[in-house]
Amino acid sequence: MGGFSLMHWLVFGVVAILILGGGRFSNMMGDVAKGIKNFKKGMAEEDEPTRIEGQRAAPEPSYRSESERVREER
């Protein structure tokens, strides 16, 4: 009670393919695969800061932390 068996899922899948049509279902799965591939590609690329034309890069902070001052003194 309350759980679906493998047979229930198979029947559901067959009915979904019949309703949506084989080509449409195939196209949806292809789009999902392309999306996953593009996501992985985007995650693999190095994050380079993009600079918008006409804007200057953010200035570096004018203060130094205590640990930076101690390192410079050594």
Kinemage of the C-alpha trace (Angstrom):
@kinemage 1
@onewidth
@group {chain A} dominant
@subgroup {mainchain}
@vectorlist {calphas} color= white
{ca met a 1} P 0.000 0.000 0.000
{ca gly a 2} L 1.223 3.453 -0.898
{ca gly a 3} L 4.229 2.309 -2.930
{ca phe a 4} L 4.537 1.711 -6.621
{ca ser a 5} L 6.129 -1.422 -7.984
{ca leu a 6} L 8.311 -1.662 -11.072
{ca met a 7} L 5.293 -2.819 -13.080
{ca his a 8} L 3.380 0.350 -12.196
{ca trp a 9} L 6.274 2.534 -13.394
{ca leu a 10} L 6.584 0.590 -16.659
{ca val a 11} L 2.873 0.984 -17.390
{ca phe a 12} L 3.084 4.682 -16.547
{ca gly a 13} L 6.067 5.099 -18.902
{ca val a 14} L 4.310 3.346 -21.778
{ca val a 15} L 1.178 5.465 -21.310
{ca ala a 16} L 3.273 8.650 -21.175
{ca ile a 17} L 5.048 7.726 -24.433
{ca leu a 18} L 1.719 6.948 -26.095
{ca ile a 19} L 0.196 10.259 -24.983
{ca leu a 20} L 3.219 12.438 -25.754
{ca gly a 21} L 4.314 10.549 -28.835
{ca gly a 22} L 7.696 8.922 -29.364
{ca gly a 23} L 9.261 11.843 -31.233
{ca arg a 24} L 8.202 14.453 -28.723
{ca phe a 25} L 9.445 12.352 -25.811
{ca ser a 26} L 12.753 11.791 -27.608
{ca asn a 27} L 13.137 15.535 -28.245
{ca met a 28} L 12.501 16.313 -24.575
{ca met a 29} L 15.143 13.812 -23.467
{ca gly a 30} L 17.606 15.283 -25.999
{ca asp a 31} L 16.991 18.771 -24.599
{ca val a 32} L 17.584 17.512 -21.066
{ca ala a 33} L 20.859 15.885 -22.170
{ca lys a 34} L 22.002 19.127 -23.865
{ca gly a 35} L 21.186 21.086 -20.736
{ca ile a 36} L 23.208 18.738 -18.552
{ca lys a 37} L 26.119 18.835 -20.994
{ca asn a 38} L 26.102 22.658 -21.072
{ca phe a 39} L 25.919 22.777 -17.290
{ca lys a 40} L 28.951 20.496 -16.942
{ca lys a 41} L 30.834 22.545 -19.529
{ca gly a 42} L 30.045 25.746 -17.654
{ca met a 43} L 31.205 24.260 -14.367
{ca ala a 44} L 34.462 23.052 -15.944
{ca glu a 45} L 35.431 26.461 -17.333
{ca glu a 46} L 37.558 28.635 -15.132
{ca asp a 47} L 35.777 31.545 -13.577
{ca glu a 48} L 37.346 34.577 -15.161
{ca pro a 49} L 36.061 37.959 -14.096
{ca thr a 50} L 34.203 39.486 -16.988
{ca arg a 51} L 34.891 43.119 -17.618
{ca ile a 52} L 32.120 45.151 -19.141
{ca glu a 53} L 33.327 47.716 -21.640
{ca gly a 54} L 33.377 51.216 -20.199
{ca gln a 55} L 33.671 50.090 -16.590
{ca arg a 56} L 36.821 50.104 -14.561
{ca ala a 57} L 37.910 47.211 -12.418
{ca ala a 58} L 37.099 47.488 -8.726
{ca pro a 59} L 39.920 49.142 -6.772
{ca glu a 60} L 41.863 47.118 -4.269
{ca pro a 61} L 41.094 47.880 -0.623
{ca ser a 62} L 43.273 50.611 0.873
{ca tyr a 63} L 43.643 48.841 4.201
{ca arg a 64} L 45.846 45.916 5.154
{ca ser a 65} L 44.928 43.281 7.657
{ca glu a 66} L 47.064 42.596 10.692
{ca ser a 67} L 48.336 39.318 9.224
{ca glu a 68} L 49.491 41.088 6.024
{ca arg a 69} L 51.383 43.708 8.065
{ca val a 70} L 53.113 41.019 10.141
{ca arg a 71} L 54.153 39.130 6.984
{ca glu a 72} L 55.646 42.275 5.440
{ca glu a 73} L 57.649 43.079 8.557
{ca arg a 74} L 59.387 39.687 8.519
